[in-house]
Amino acid sequence: MKSIWRLASALFLPTAVAFAGSVSVSSPSSGSTVGSPAHFVASATSGAPITGMKIYVDGSSKYSTGSNKIDTYLSLASGSRFVVIKAWDSTGASFSSTRTINVSGTSSSSGGLTVSSPSNGATVSSPFHVVASQSGAKTIKVYVDSQEKYSADSSSIDASLSTSTGSRYVVVQSWDQYGNVKKVAMTVNVASSSSSSGDTTTTTGGKTTWNIDQMTGWQSCSDCAGIGGDGPVAPYGMKQFVGDPSMDGKSAEFWLGGDVPYSNALWWKQLGGQSAAKKFVYDLYFYIKDPEAAQSLEFDMNQSVDGRKYIFGTQCAIVRGKWEVWDTANVKWMDTGIPCYKPEAYKWHHLLLEFERTNDRKTRFVSVTLNGKKSYINKYYYSRSGGYSELNVAFQMDGNYQQKDYKVWLDKVHMTWW
C-alpha cells in the first residue's frame, strides 16, 4: 500500500504575538433569533496564555472550558436572553463580549417526528447541528433546498451539515416499516462558517480541525504510494486556494499524470500526536471531472501511538465498484460489500468516514457516508508495530491501465477526534 510510517513528519511551531486580550464571537450574533439548543462559537486571544472561558446567560454560568475556544450547544428557555462570554488569561486578566439574543423555541414536531435542533427561523453557522428522533422510525433523512444531505437507517439522528450561507429550506423526513412518512419543514439562516483554516475547536463531541485543505505543510510522494511503498514515479501536483470549482472559495486541487500504468500519488497532512484519541470522523467534499481516468480514490487516516501503527485506509475502488478498507497487519485491501460506483462528474460529493482504535490494538472501520447515504462497515483488523507519535489525514489518487492525466478537488476537509 503505502509507507507513510517511514516518512519524517513536519514540525510546525506557533509564533507568539503579544496584543490586548479580546473575545471574538461568531455565533450567535447580537440581536439574532436562534433556536434551542443554541450554537455558541467563540475564541479568545491575549498576550498571555488563555486559561479558561465561560458563557453566562442572564447572569447564570452555563458553560466553561479550559480552552481558548468555544464550540458548543446550550438549551435555553424561550424569550430574550442576555449573554456574556468571558475569558481569562494566565495573568488573571479577564475580558468579555456581550449580546442580547432572542430564543424562539425548543423544538419542532409533526406526528411524533421531533426536531430539537435547529428551530424554525434560527440563525446558524455552517456546519449546523441537526438533531431529530421518531419512535418506530426505520429511516430519517435531511434535505436542504430539496437536496438530500443526510440519511440514516435509525430512529434518531445527530448530524452536522455543511451548507453555503443564506436562507436555507430544511426538511427532516422519517419513514416507518410500513412506509408511513412524517415530515418537519423549516427555514434557517446560515450566517457563516464557524471556523477558519487549521483552527482546532473543542466541543462536547471532541476536537475538530477545520479546513485542512487550506493548511500549509502538506507532504507528498509518488513511489511511496505504490505496492510495498516502492511503486513507479509519476508526475503529480497540488494547488491550494482554488476558486473554481470550490464550495467555500478555497478548494485544493490534486493532479496525477505520467505514462506508466497504475502509477499513484499520495498527499498527507500531519495533525500532531493526539495519542489519547481513539474515535475519529474524517469529513470532506470531493469533485472530479474525469472519473473514467481513476482506478481508485483513497481517503486515509493514520495514527501511531504506543509503538503501534494504525492505518485507516479506505478507498472507492471505482474499477471494481466497491468500498475497500485496509488490513494493516496483513497488508492488503479487504472488500466491505458496500458498493462505490463511478462518481458523477462535475459534482461535489460529500464523504464522511468514521473510525475507531480499539483497546485490543485493532483498527475498526465503523461506517462510510456518501452524499447522505450511510452504510455500516463494522470491520476490525490488527495494527502493526512501528511508527512515531502522529495523527494525519491523507488522500491518494490511483491511475488506471491508461494512466490518463486527471484532477480531483477537495474542499471543507475536517477531522474530528475524541
Secondary structure, DSSP 8 states (H G I E B T S, - for coil): ---GGGS--------------EEEEEES-TT-EE-SSEEEEEEEE-SS-EEEEEEEETTEEEEEESSSEEEEEE---SEEEEEEEEEEETTS-EEEEEEEEEE--S-EEETTEEEEES-TT-EEEESEEEEEE-TTEEEEEEEETTEEEEEESSSEEEEEE---SEEEEEEEEEEETT--EEEEEEEEEEEEES--TT-EEEETTEEEE--GGG-S--EEESGGGSGGG------EEEEEEE-SS-SSS-EEEEEE--SSTT-EEEEEEE----TT--EEEEEEEEEES-GGGEEEEEEEEEEEETTEEEEEEEEEETTTTEEEEEETTTTEEEEEEEE-----TTSEEEEEEEEEE-TTSEEEEEEEEETTEEEEEEEEEE-EE---SEEEEEEEEEE-TT---EEEEEEEEEEEE-
